[in-house]
Amino acid sequence: MNAIISASELATALMGDDPPVLLDVRWQLTLATASGEPPFDGRAAHAAGHIPGAVYVDLDRELASEPGPRGRHPLPDLAGFGRAMRRAGVSSTRPVVVYDGGQGWAAARAWWLLVWTGHPDVRVLDGGLPAWEGPLETAAPAPAEGDFEPVPSATGLLDADGAAALARSGVLLDARAGERYRGEVEPIDPVGGHIPGAVSAPTNENVGPDGRFLPAGELAARFKELGAVEGTEVGVYCGSGVSAAHEALALAVAGIPAALYVGSWSEWSADPSRPVAVGPDPQ
């Protein structure tokens, strides 16, 4: 099953006998600025207009735990995550489609969590809400309670030690912008640079100008050039495990399984005992 769905395919599915559960995960990373602009409010954006039937899911509160030593977006408490998904109407036997405002990072985080905890049929709306050409509604949805019970997989998740080991034995992709990988700038975390051995693979290079994923063949060719070939174990990380989920989604579209280091650079760089590499080379 493809991990993404087009807007036209979604419109058709919503008219079918088994329409998917829709999750609206609009979110933006907000940095403090001198202008004092208020942070993006995904819930308000949802209330102002959403795909009919879509339930809002809060990334910071329902798809992550509080920031701390494990990073800025650690794994959520799985019991709480399960309650949030059931409240949104998610059931194990019903397909799920997730979308966000177009960047794809937040939707990918929800996709990854649902897949990692055992949901068999989850897709991301390619291009997000801007790709949707159908109607929007402002009415608050009231879905029937779902029955999804998250059961985490024994694979697909990396901790700091696992990420370091994979950088030596396989391919560890860094999904952040190249300047952060090289250590030239670091606007969020304590120090710039990358995990020694990690390969720079900015996730924005997986999409075209319209924010939609490149064709699967082009993605596969890109990842092959980065060392992600058949028989090689692949892992991904970013700043806090959000854009890396988007990289994992791109890898899935290309047919390449990958593990996610959820703590990512925000966890790694918080421990001064961990090594840091700078510059364009992995080591």
Secondary structure, 3 states (H helix, E strand, C coil): CCCEECHHHHHHHHCCCCCCEEEECCCCCCCCCCCCCCCCCHHHHHHHCECCCCEECCHHHHCCCCCECCECCCCCCHHHHHHHHHHCCCCCCCCEEEECCCCCHHHHHHHHHHHHCCCCCEEEECCCHHHCCCCCECCCCCCCCCCCCCCCCCCCEECHHHHHHHHHHCEEEECCCHHHHHCCCCCCCCCCCECCCCEECCHHHHECCCCCECCHHHHHHHHHHCCCCCCCCEEEECCCCCHHHHHHHHHHHCCCCCEEECCHHHHHCCCCCCCCECCCCCC
